[in-house]
Amino acid sequence: DAPWGLGWALGGSRVWNEFGDLISARTFGHAGASGTVEWADPETGLICVILTNRPLSVNNGRFLRLISNAVAASVDR
């Protein structure tokens, strides 16, 4: 349930995915326990970096997923 690709979490992971719901299956990145998330979507060319101090343990990372969805939705495909 937690696939990795060369050190990066993959978009299809159900464990390490704070990348939101609007990314492609090819997305890869990293989420940190201190409230950071970075991901890149090769299909859209979009890169997202979010730096907060809101730990992932607060609402199980929902805040980062909401921001990731807003970033992904803002791109005209």
Buried (B, 14 or more C-beta within 10 A) or exposed (E): EEBEEEEBBBBBBEEBBBBBEBBBEBBBBBBBEEBBBBBBBEEBEBEBEBEBEBEBEEEEBEBBBBBBBEBBEEEEE
